């Protein structure tokens, strides 16, 4: 079984390899023509051979036109073959591939293929022209082929010789076939008759047809094109005078093979640089071979070109010759010379004069200046001038009485009009309010108020200020408008430089005094800050000082200082000082601490930092440490004592620590208790403290001169009557001490609390105070320090709100605020130390 499977795979592989070729032999495509007109219909047929064993009668044949599948029409022929046809109504593609395919399972197998081309017949070539080239001795013709016809097209240049008007053909000339893609062709000299007519045309041919251009009838020499001539400048010589300003002398040489041909030429010129258009000059006859071109601008460079043609017989213009650049002769300078001077006396008879001038061209094409001459007004030409220089200044000596010189500019063409220079005296009014403003780092605006009368102009001078030498490298300019009030200086202005600016008014016959001002176009920031020095230092302070820097030229004045210091914990501090400061004391520093300090100097345009200064404050001495520690210990002890006193002296904390025990031996109760007492017993409805021992009796004492109060009774005995709500309680001994003897309930054995209504200390008479005196101890012998109840005063509240003066505690005698004595609702005992207890 394994061998059978291997054999089956081998056979299947061989069938697959041999199938395509065998299928290609089964069908053939037939076309009526492989090239058709674009857009025309086309019919193709695919014939299937009956000997093809791979096809059955039901096999499906499809046409593939490019990428599109189309079914074909089946037809059986008499010889047993099958024919499948397809018709394409409009073939719109210049090239298309037509395939006859067999559907083989899910794929298509190509049986045959054919390419179909579509296009148009060739259009007639046009614009045929020919030139006779004497350099190559050939007639060169060129043409335009016309629109694209999508088919391969052949062009042929055809010609013949003729003695008439090319109506009859005498001798044929071999055809000229251009190279592929070229639209020109050359007929050699051997096939030409230079002075005989010949007919020339171009024929175009492709698979769909043939066309030809209109016939051209010409004589080869009538279409000759000469080579350009050679152009030169004509140098001056004894026989040739130099050209006048605005003129050029030219000569040329024709192309050597064309020397026997009569020619005419044209010259064109253009000023440089080539912004203007070319100007044409001609015709120039070739017999002269030289020409003087005038009417040009003086001192101007020109580009010149020359071309020639056969004349008077027909011919074509040659190409333009290579450009020749020449410069026209210059004319005398046409300028205005603005002048200024400085004069100083050397001796009683001689003055030293420094003359300055500036040329201003008055004409666009003024001659180039080659130098300047300074002469005396009546000086002869043969006498050497005072100055002959190419610079814009000159220094010379004059007699003290001389008041005028003459200045001229010159070149090879001549001199300018003389400019008189008169040395005027300063007698005019001065300027007012001279001021400057820096527009940018490279310009300065200087302004003024024009004086009255108005001057004719101004001279403005500027140069580096001190410490530069006076008068060195100064710039200047002249303004001829006397009503102007300022001008912008842009020449030789640099930032960070101090400039001295001088303005002088010019009048008709005099000048005014010069006014000076100093200015910067831009100032620099300080280059560095003053160096910090430590003058003195303490434990919590440091005194710093620095030496203020002298003002520097070109640098903006300082506006303020800023001192920065940083401690060891990187905490930064700063303070700002005015620019006149030269020292500072730093306060609030830590003892024995390290600090970094630096100074920053600031101006309007920037700032600069000094080098950093590191300092350490002094440490505290041992005695100071002891004093500080002592103070700290004292404060701590005082705080503790105050806290303890506050804690212990609070009434809520006093009795638990030191119980109050009254001392009967020192009681003052007996001194004011009368022999006869009226006793009344009251039962209080309730107690505020249930745990407190009951009080069984309370005795109200009568006063000898008792003023009636609203709640007292009118009893004749004068005894004190209390409301029935008031009940008396007597503490029956110490409940915490065991009793050793039985005590009968008698009044003498009871501990009695006596109360007396007295007036207030500030207002005598009956009041709202109750005095409590006791001669009996309310507590047993529990207290190591006997205490007494003496002179206790309690104020009763008129609103009836109980507000105890001290908290209620066990074994205390308390008389809280009462609404009124008849409304007494409760009574408790509170211990008091001595006479001053509260």
C-alpha positions in Angstrom: 0.0 0.0 0.0 2.8 2.4 0.7 4.4 1.7 -2.7 1.1 2.3 -4.4 0.6 5.7 -2.7 4.1 6.8 -3.8 3.4 5.9 -7.4 0.1 7.8 -7.4 1.8 11.0 -6.2 4.5 10.7 -8.8 2.0 10.3 -11.6 0.0 13.3 -10.4 3.1 15.4 -10.3 4.0 14.5 -13.9 0.4 15.3 -15.0 0.6 18.7 -13.4 3.9 19.5 -15.0 2.9 18.4 -18.5 -0.6 19.8 -18.4 0.0 23.5 -19.3 2.0 22.8 -22.4 -0.5 20.3 -23.6 -3.3 22.7 -23.0 -1.5 25.4 -25.0 -1.5 23.2 -28.0 -5.3 22.7 -27.8 -6.4 26.2 -28.9 -5.3 29.0 -31.3 -6.5 32.7 -31.5 -7.2 34.2 -34.9 -7.5 38.0 -35.5 -8.5 39.8 -38.7 -5.8 42.4 -38.0 -3.6 43.0 -34.9 -3.8 46.9 -35.3 -7.0 48.7 -35.5 -8.3 52.3 -35.2 -8.7 53.4 -31.6 -12.4 53.0 -30.7 -13.3 50.6 -33.6 -14.8 47.1 -32.9 -12.7 43.9 -33.2 -13.7 40.2 -33.4 -11.4 37.4 -32.3 -11.9 33.6 -32.5 -10.3 30.7 -30.5 -10.3 27.4 -32.3 -10.2 24.2 -30.1 -8.6 21.2 -31.8 -10.6 17.9 -31.6 -7.4 16.0 -30.8 -7.1 17.6 -27.5 -7.7 14.7 -25.0 -7.8 17.0 -22.0 -11.0 18.7 -23.1 -14.4 17.2 -23.0 -17.4 18.5 -25.0 -18.6 20.4 -21.9 -15.4 22.2 -21.1 -15.9 25.9 -20.4 -13.9 28.4 -22.6 -13.6 32.0 -21.4 -12.0 35.2 -23.0 -9.9 37.5 -20.9 -9.6 41.0 -22.2 -6.9 42.7 -20.1 -8.1 41.8 -16.6 -11.8 41.4 -17.6 -13.4 37.9 -18.2 -16.0 37.6 -20.9 -17.8 34.5 -22.2 -17.4 33.5 -25.8 -19.8 32.1 -28.4 -19.4 28.4 -29.0 -19.7 27.0 -32.6 -18.9 23.4 -33.8 -17.2 23.2 -37.2 -17.6 20.4 -39.7 -14.2 18.9 -39.1 -15.0 18.4 -35.4 -13.3 21.5 -34.1 -14.9 24.0 -31.7 -14.7 27.7 -32.3 -15.3 30.3 -29.6 -15.7 33.9 -30.8 -15.8 37.3 -29.0 -16.6 40.7 -30.3 -15.3 43.9 -28.6 -17.6 46.8 -29.6 -15.1 49.6 -28.9 -11.4 49.1 -28.3 -10.5 52.2 -26.2 -7.0 51.1 -25.1 -3.9 51.6 -27.3 -2.6 48.2 -26.3 -4.6 45.2 -24.9 -3.8 41.5 -24.3 -6.5 39.1 -25.4 -6.4 35.6 -23.9 -8.3 32.3 -24.6 -8.7 30.5 -21.3 -10.0 27.1 -20.1 -11.6 26.9 -16.6 -9.7 24.1 -14.9 -11.3 23.5 -11.5 -11.1 26.8 -9.6 -8.4 28.3 -11.8 -7.9 29.4 -15.4 -5.5 27.8 -17.9 -4.4 30.0 -20.8 -4.7 28.2 -24.2 -3.5 31.1 -26.4 -2.8 34.9 -26.3 -2.7 37.7 -28.8 -1.8 41.5 -28.5 -4.1 44.0 -30.1 -2.9 47.6 -30.8 -5.1 50.6 -31.5 -4.2 54.1 -32.7 -4.6 56.7 -35.5 -3.0 57.3 -38.8 -0.1 59.8 -38.6 -0.8 63.5 -38.8 1.1 65.6 -41.4 4.3 67.1 -40.1 4.4 70.9 -40.1 6.7 73.9 -39.5 9.4 72.5 -41.8 12.4 74.8 -42.0 16.0 74.4 -43.3 19.3 76.2 -42.7 22.5 76.0 -44.7 25.4 75.5 -42.3 28.7 76.4 -43.8 30.6 75.0 -40.9 29.3 71.4 -41.5 28.6 72.0 -45.2 25.1 70.5 -44.9 21.5 71.5 -45.2 19.9 70.9 -41.8 16.1 70.6 -41.8 13.8 70.3 -38.8 10.0 69.8 -38.3 7.3 69.2 -35.8 5.8 65.7 -35.9 2.2 66.5 -34.8 0.1 64.9 -32.1 0.8 61.4 -30.7 -1.0 58.6 -32.7 -0.1 55.8 -30.3 1.6 53.8 -33.0 5.1 53.4 -34.2 5.7 56.1 -36.9 8.6 56.5 -39.3 9.6 59.9 -40.7 11.5 60.4 -43.9 13.0 63.7 -45.3 12.5 63.6 -49.0 13.9 66.2 -51.6 14.7 66.7 -55.2 16.4 69.2 -57.5 14.5 71.5 -59.7 15.2 74.4 -62.1 11.8 76.0 -61.9 9.6 76.7 -58.9 9.9 73.1 -57.8 7.0 72.1 -60.0 9.1 69.6 -62.0 11.6 67.2 -60.6 14.9 66.8 -62.3 17.2 64.9 -60.0 16.2 63.0 -57.0 18.1 63.2 -53.7 18.5 60.2 -51.4 16.1 60.2 -48.6 17.3 61.3 -45.2 16.0 59.1 -42.3 16.5 60.6 -38.8 17.4 58.6 -35.8 14.6 57.3 -33.6 13.0 60.1 -31.6 14.7 62.9 -33.6 12.8 65.5 -35.7 15.6 66.8 -37.8 17.9 65.5 -40.5 20.9 66.8 -42.5 21.4 66.6 -46.3 25.2 66.5 -47.1 26.9 69.0 -49.3 27.6 66.4 -52.0 23.8 66.1 -52.7 23.2 69.8 -53.0 23.4 72.5 -55.6 24.0 75.7 -53.5 22.3 78.1 -56.0 19.7 75.7 -57.4 16.1 75.3 -56.2 15.2 72.1 -54.5 11.9 70.7 -53.2 11.8 69.3 -49.6 9.1 67.7 -47.6 8.7 65.2 -44.7 6.7 61.9 -44.9 5.2 60.2 -41.9 4.1 56.5 -42.0 2.6 54.0 -39.6 0.5 50.8 -39.8 -2.8 52.7 -40.4 -1.6 55.2 -43.1 0.8 57.7 -44.5 1.0 61.5 -44.5 3.4 64.2 -45.6 4.1 67.8 -44.9 3.7 70.8 -47.3 6.6 71.0 -49.8 9.3 73.6 -49.2 11.0 75.1 -52.2 14.3 76.9 -51.5 17.9 77.7 -52.7 20.4 76.4 -50.1 22.4 79.6 -50.0 19.3 81.7 -49.4 18.9 79.9 -46.1 22.6 80.1 -45.1 23.3 80.9 -41.4 26.7 82.5 -40.7 28.7 82.0 -37.5 28.8 85.0 -35.2 31.6 87.6 -35.6 34.3 88.4 -33.0 33.9 91.8 -31.2 36.7 93.8 -29.7 37.3 97.2 -28.1 39.3 99.7 -30.3 42.3 100.9 -28.2 43.3 104.5 -28.5 46.4 105.2 -30.7 48.0 108.1 -32.3 45.7 107.6 -35.2 42.6 107.1 -33.0 41.6 109.8 -30.5 40.3 108.6 -27.1 36.6 108.4 -26.9 34.5 111.2 -25.5 32.6 110.7 -22.2 29.7 108.4 -22.9 31.3 106.8 -25.9 32.9 103.5 -26.8 35.2 102.5 -29.7 34.5 99.0 -31.1 35.8 96.8 -33.9 34.9 93.3 -35.1 36.1 90.6 -37.4 33.6 88.4 -39.5 33.7 84.7 -39.4 36.6 83.7 -41.6 34.7 81.3 -44.0 32.2 84.1 -44.7 34.7 86.7 -45.7 33.6 86.5 -49.3 29.9 87.0 -48.4 28.5 90.5 -48.2 27.0 91.0 -44.7 25.3 93.4 -42.5 25.5 93.4 -38.7 23.5 94.5 -35.6 24.9 95.6 -32.2 23.1 95.5 -29.0 24.2 96.8 -25.6 23.0 96.7 -22.0 24.2 98.6 -18.9 25.6 96.4 -16.1 24.3 94.9 -14.0 21.7 93.7 -16.5 18.6 95.2 -15.1 17.7 97.3 -18.2 16.6 95.8 -21.6 18.9 95.4 -24.5 19.2 98.4 -26.9 19.7 97.6 -30.6 22.0 99.5 -32.9 22.3 98.9 -36.7 22.6 98.0 -39.4 26.4 98.1 -39.4 28.1 97.4 -42.7 30.9 94.9 -42.6 33.2 97.0 -44.7 33.9 99.4 -41.9 34.8 96.7 -39.2 34.8 99.4 -36.5 32.3 101.7 -34.9 32.1 104.5 -32.3 29.1 103.9 -30.0 28.0 107.1 -28.3 25.0 108.3 -26.3 25.9 106.0 -23.4 26.1 106.9 -19.7 29.5 108.1 -18.5 31.5 105.9 -16.2 29.1 103.0 -16.8 29.9 99.4 -17.7 28.1 97.9 -20.7 27.7 94.4 -22.1 27.9 94.4 -26.0 27.0 91.7 -28.5 27.1 91.6 -32.3 25.5 89.4 -35.0 25.6 89.4 -38.8 23.6 88.0 -41.8 24.1 87.7 -45.6 23.1 91.0 -47.2 21.6 92.1 -49.6 20.8 88.5 -50.6 18.5 86.5 -48.3 20.0 84.7 -45.3 19.5 83.9 -41.6 21.0 86.0 -38.7 23.9 84.4 -37.0 23.8 83.8 -33.2 24.9 86.7 -31.0 28.6 86.9 -30.3 29.9 86.3 -26.8 29.4 89.4 -24.5 32.1 92.0 -24.4 32.0 94.3 -21.3 33.4 97.8 -21.6 33.2 100.9 -19.4 32.5 104.3 -20.9 34.8 107.2 -20.4 34.0 109.3 -17.3 33.2 113.0 -17.1 34.4 115.6 -14.7 33.0 115.3 -11.1 29.6 117.0 -10.7 29.5 117.2 -6.9 28.7 119.6 -4.0 31.5 119.7 -1.4 30.4 120.4 2.2 33.3 121.8 4.2 34.2 122.4 7.8 37.4 123.4 9.5 39.3 123.8 12.7 41.8 126.7 13.0 44.4 127.5 15.7 47.1 130.2 15.7 50.7 129.0 15.6 52.4 132.3 15.9 51.5 136.0 15.4 51.6 135.6 11.6 50.6 132.0 10.9 47.5 129.8 11.5 47.2 126.1 11.4 44.1 125.0 9.5 42.6 121.6 9.4 40.0 121.4 6.6 37.4 118.7 6.2 35.0 118.0 3.3 32.4 115.6 2.1 31.4 115.1 -1.5 27.7 114.8 -2.4 27.1 113.8 -6.1 24.7 116.1 -7.9 24.3 113.8 -10.9 23.7 110.1 -11.0 26.5 109.6 -13.5 28.9 112.1 -12.0 32.5 111.2 -12.8 34.5 109.2 -10.3 36.6 111.4 -8.1 40.3 110.7 -8.2 41.5 113.4 -5.8 41.1 116.9 -4.3 43.0 120.1 -4.6 43.1 123.0 -2.1 44.4 126.3 -3.5 44.5 129.9 -2.5 41.9 132.0 -4.4 44.4 133.8 -6.6 47.0 131.0 -6.8 48.3 130.2 -10.3 48.0 126.7 -11.8 51.8 126.4 -12.0 52.2 127.0 -8.2 51.9 123.8 -6.1 48.5 123.6 -4.3 48.2 123.8 -0.5 46.9 120.2 -0.6 46.6 117.4 -3.3 45.1 114.4 -1.6 42.7 111.5 -2.0 41.5 111.8 1.6 38.6 113.8 2.9 40.7 116.2 5.1 43.9 118.2 4.9 46.0 120.2 7.2 48.0 123.2 6.0 49.4 126.6 7.1 48.0 130.0 6.1 48.9 133.6 6.9 46.9 134.8 9.8 45.2 137.4 7.6 44.1 134.8 4.9 40.3 134.1 5.2 39.5 131.9 2.2 40.7 128.9 0.2 39.3 127.1 -2.8 38.5 123.3 -2.9 38.0 121.3 -6.1 37.5 117.6 -7.0 39.2 116.2 -10.1 39.6 113.1 -12.4 41.0 112.4 -15.8 38.0 114.2 -17.5 38.5 117.5 -15.6 37.7 119.2 -12.3 34.5 120.1 -10.5 33.3 123.6 -9.9 35.4 125.3 -7.3 34.0 125.4 -3.7 35.1 128.5 -1.7 35.9 127.9 1.9 35.6 131.1 4.1 36.9 131.0 7.7 34.2 132.8 9.5 34.3 134.3 13.0 32.0 133.0 15.7 29.5 135.9 16.3 26.1 134.2 15.9 23.7 133.2 18.7 24.2 129.7 20.3 21.9 126.7 20.4 19.7 125.9 23.4 18.7 122.7 25.1 21.1 120.3 23.4 20.1 116.7 24.2 20.6 113.1 22.9 18.6 109.9 22.9 19.9 106.4 22.1 17.7 104.9 19.4 19.6 101.6 19.3 23.2 100.4 20.0 24.4 101.8 16.7 22.7 105.2 16.4 22.2 108.3 18.5 19.6 111.0 18.0 20.8 114.5 18.9 18.3 117.3 19.2 18.3 121.0 19.9 16.1 124.1 19.9 16.9 126.3 16.9 18.0 129.8 17.9 16.6 133.1 16.7 17.3 134.2 14.0 17.2 130.8 12.3 20.6 129.6 11.0 21.2 128.4 7.5 22.5 125.0 8.6 24.3 123.1 11.2 27.6 121.2 11.5 27.4 118.1 13.8 30.7 116.5 14.9 31.0 113.4 17.0 33.8 111.2 18.2 35.0 109.2 21.2 34.9 111.2 24.4 37.6 111.2 27.2 40.0 109.7 27.6 40.4 109.6 23.8 42.6 112.3 22.4 40.7 115.4 21.4 39.8 115.6 17.7 41.0 112.1 16.9 38.9 110.1 14.4 36.0 112.4 14.6 33.0 112.1 12.2 30.9 115.0 11.1 28.1 116.0 8.8 26.4 119.2 7.6 22.7 119.8 7.6 21.5 122.5 5.3 18.0 122.9 6.7 18.2 125.6 9.3 14.7 124.9 10.7 15.4 121.3 11.7 15.7 120.5 15.4 17.6 117.3 15.4 19.4 114.6 13.3 20.2 110.9 13.6 23.9 109.9 13.9 24.5 106.4 12.4 28.1 106.6 11.2 30.8 105.2 13.5 28.5 104.6 16.4 29.3 101.6 18.6 27.7 100.4 21.9 29.4 100.8 25.2 31.4 103.9 24.0 31.2 107.4 25.3 30.8 110.0 22.5 31.4 113.7 22.5 28.9 115.4 20.2 29.3 119.0 19.1 26.7 121.1 17.2 27.6 124.4 15.6 25.0 126.7 13.9 25.9 128.2 10.5 24.7 131.7 9.6 25.0 133.9 6.5 28.3 135.5 7.3 29.2 133.9 10.6 28.9 130.9 12.8 27.6 130.4 16.3 29.4 129.0 19.3 29.7 125.2 19.5 27.7 123.3 22.1 28.9 120.0 23.5 27.2 117.0 25.0 28.3 113.4 26.0 26.2 110.3 25.4 26.3 106.6 25.1 24.4 104.6 22.5 24.3 101.6 24.9 25.8 101.2 28.3 27.3 98.0 29.8 26.3 96.3 33.0 28.9 96.3 35.8 31.7 93.8 35.1 32.1 92.9 38.7 30.9 93.9 42.2 33.1 95.4 45.0 34.9 92.8 47.1 33.4 92.2 50.5 35.5 92.5 53.7 34.8 91.5 57.2 35.4 94.4 59.5 34.1 93.2 62.9 32.3 90.1 64.0 30.5 89.1 67.2 28.4 86.2 68.5 25.2 87.3 66.8 26.3 90.0 64.4 28.9 90.7 61.7 30.0 94.0 60.2 30.8 94.0 56.5 32.3 96.7 54.3 33.3 97.2 50.7 35.0 99.9 48.7 32.6 101.4 46.1 34.1 101.3 42.6 34.9 104.4 40.6 32.5 105.1 37.6 33.7 103.3 34.5 33.3 104.6 31.0 30.6 102.9 29.0 29.0 101.3 32.0 25.7 102.3 33.5 25.8 103.8 37.0 24.9 101.6 39.9 21.3 101.9 41.2 21.6 99.7 44.4 23.4 96.9 46.2 22.0 93.6 47.4 23.7 91.6 50.1 22.9 87.9 50.3 23.8 85.5 53.1 23.1 81.8 53.7 23.5 79.8 56.8 24.5 76.1 57.2 20.9 75.0 56.8 20.8 76.6 53.3 18.4 79.3 54.5 18.9 82.4 52.5 18.4 86.0 53.5 19.0 89.3 51.7 18.7 93.0 52.1 18.8 95.9 49.5 21.0 99.0 50.0 21.3 102.2 48.0 24.2 102.8 45.7 25.9 105.1 48.2 26.3 102.5 50.9 29.7 101.0 51.6 28.9 98.8 54.6 26.3 96.7 56.5 25.9 95.0 59.9 24.2 91.6 59.8 22.1 91.1 63.0 20.3 88.0 64.3 23.1 85.5 63.5 23.5 82.3 65.4 26.6 82.0 67.6 29.4 79.7 66.4 27.6 79.4 63.0 29.0 79.4 59.4 27.6 81.9 56.9 28.3 82.5 53.2 27.9 86.1 52.1 28.1 87.8 48.7 27.3 91.2 47.3 25.5 92.0 44.0 25.9 95.4 42.3 22.9 96.3 40.1 22.6 99.0 37.4 19.8 99.8 34.9 21.2 97.3 32.3 22.4 94.4 34.5 24.0 93.2 37.6 27.3 91.5 38.7 28.1 89.4 41.8 31.2 89.7 44.0 33.2 86.7 45.2 31.7 84.8 48.1 32.8 85.6 51.7 32.7 82.9 54.3 32.5 83.9 58.0 31.8 82.2 61.3 30.3 84.0 64.3 32.0 83.8 67.7 31.0 81.1 70.3 29.5 81.9 73.7 32.0 82.0 76.7 31.8 79.6 79.6 30.5 82.2 82.1 27.8 83.3 79.6 26.7 79.7 79.3 26.5 79.3 83.1 24.4 82.5 83.3 22.1 81.3 80.6 21.8 77.8 82.1 21.1 79.5 85.5 18.4 81.7 84.1 16.9 78.7 82.3 16.9 76.6 85.5 15.4 79.5 87.5 12.6 80.0 85.0 11.9 76.3 85.0 11.8 76.1 88.8 9.6 79.2 89.0 7.2 77.8 86.5 7.1 74.5 88.5 6.5 76.4 91.8 3.7 78.5 90.3 2.1 75.4 88.9 2.3 73.6 92.2 0.9 76.5 94.2 -2.0 76.9 91.8 -2.6 73.2 92.0 -2.4 73.0 95.8 -4.2 76.3 96.6 -7.4 75.3 94.7 -10.2 74.9 97.3 -11.0 71.5 95.7 -7.5 70.3 96.6 -6.9 72.1 99.9 -9.0 70.2 102.5 -8.2 66.7 101.3 -4.5 67.5 101.8 -4.8 69.5 105.0 -8.2 68.9 106.8 -9.5 71.9 108.7 -9.9 71.4 112.5 -11.5 74.3 114.5 -9.9 75.3 117.8 -12.5 76.1 120.5 -9.9 77.7 122.8 -9.4 80.6 120.4 -12.9 81.1 119.3 -14.4 84.6 119.6 -18.0 83.3 119.8 -18.2 83.6 123.5 -17.4 87.3 123.4 -20.6 88.2 121.7 -23.1 85.4 122.6 -25.7 86.8 125.0 -26.8 85.0 128.2 -30.3 84.7 127.1 -30.9 83.1 123.7 -34.1 82.4 121.9 -33.9 79.1 120.2 -36.0 77.9 117.4 -35.8 74.6 115.8 -36.2 74.3 112.0 -36.5 71.3 109.9 -35.0 71.7 106.4 -36.9 69.9 103.9 -33.8 68.4 102.2 -30.0 68.3 102.1 -27.8 69.2 99.3 -25.3 66.6 100.4 -27.0 63.4 101.7 -23.7 62.1 103.0 -23.2 65.0 105.3 -24.0 64.7 109.1 -27.3 66.5 110.0 -27.4 69.8 111.8 -30.0 69.7 114.5 -30.1 73.3 115.7 -29.5 76.8 114.4 -29.8 79.8 116.7 -30.4 83.3 115.4 -29.2 86.0 117.8 -31.0 89.2 118.4 -29.3 92.5 118.0 -29.7 95.1 120.6 -30.8 97.7 118.1 -32.4 95.8 115.5 -34.0 97.4 112.5 -36.9 95.6 111.1 -36.6 93.9 107.9 -39.4 92.7 105.7 -39.1 89.1 106.8 -38.7 89.7 110.6 -41.7 89.1 112.9 -43.1 91.8 115.2 -42.6 89.8 118.4 -42.2 92.0 121.5 -39.5 89.8 122.8 -37.2 90.8 119.9 -36.4 87.2 119.1 -35.4 86.3 115.6 -38.0 84.4 113.7 -37.0 82.3 110.7 -39.2 80.9 107.9 -40.6 77.5 108.4 -38.7 76.3 105.3 -35.4 76.8 107.2 -34.4 73.9 109.4 -31.5 73.8 111.8 -29.0 71.0 111.8 -26.4 70.3 114.5 -23.5 68.0 113.6 -23.5 65.3 116.3 -19.8 64.6 116.7 -17.5 63.0 114.2 -19.3 60.2 112.5 -16.0 58.5 111.6 -14.9 58.3 115.3 -16.4 55.6 117.5 -18.4 57.0 120.5 -17.2 55.8 124.0 -20.0 57.4 126.1 -23.6 57.8 125.4 -24.6 61.4 125.1 -28.1 62.4 125.8 -29.7 64.6 123.3 -29.4 67.9 125.0 -28.8 71.3 123.7 -25.7 71.8 125.8 -24.1 68.7 124.3 -25.0 69.7 120.7 -22.6 71.5 118.4 -24.5 74.6 117.8 -24.2 76.9 114.7 -25.1 80.5 115.4 -25.9 82.9 112.5 -26.4 86.6 112.6 -27.7 88.8 109.8 -25.4 91.8 109.5 -25.0 94.6 107.1 -22.6 94.5 104.2 -19.1 95.8 104.9 -19.5 98.6 102.5 -23.1 99.6 103.6 -23.8 99.3 107.3 -27.1 98.1 108.5 -29.1 95.0 107.7 -27.8 93.4 104.5 -27.5 90.1 102.8 -24.5 88.8 104.7 -24.6 86.0 107.4 -21.9 85.8 110.0 -21.0 82.4 111.3 -19.2 82.1 114.6 -18.5 78.8 116.3 -16.9 77.7 119.6 -17.4 74.0 119.0 -15.3 71.9 116.7 -17.3 70.5 113.9 -14.8 67.7 113.2 -13.2 65.4 115.6 -9.5 65.2 116.2 -8.6 64.2 112.7 -6.7 67.3 111.9 -3.2 67.8 113.2 -3.7 71.6 112.9 -6.7 73.0 114.7 -8.8 75.3 112.6 -11.6 77.7 113.6 -14.6 79.1 111.9 -14.3 82.9 112.2 -16.1 85.8 110.5 -17.4 84.1 107.4 -19.2 86.5 105.1 -21.5 85.3 102.3 -23.4 87.6 99.9 -26.8 86.6 98.9 -27.8 87.0 95.3 -30.8 89.2 94.6 -31.8 87.0 91.7 -31.9 83.9 93.8 -29.5 81.9 91.7 -27.3 79.7 94.0 -23.7 80.5 93.2 -21.4 79.0 95.9 -18.3 81.0 96.5 -16.4 77.8 97.1 -17.2 74.2 96.2 -19.1 72.1 98.7 -16.9 69.5 100.4 -17.5 67.3 103.3 -17.0 68.9 106.8 -17.2 72.4 105.2 -19.4 75.2 106.4 -20.9 76.9 103.3 -23.2 79.9 103.1 -24.0 80.2 99.4 -25.7 83.2 97.8 -29.3 83.5 99.0 -32.3 85.1 97.5 -33.1 86.6 100.8 -32.8 85.6 104.3 -36.5 84.4 104.6 -35.9 82.2 101.6 -32.9 80.4 102.9 -33.1 76.9 101.5 -30.0 75.2 102.8 -26.9 75.7 104.8 -23.7 73.8 105.0 -20.5 74.2 107.0 -17.2 75.2 105.4 -13.9 75.3 107.1 -11.8 78.5 107.2 -8.2 78.9 108.2 -7.7 81.5 110.9 -9.1 85.0 110.5 -8.1 85.4 106.9 -9.5 82.3 105.4 -11.8 82.5 102.4 
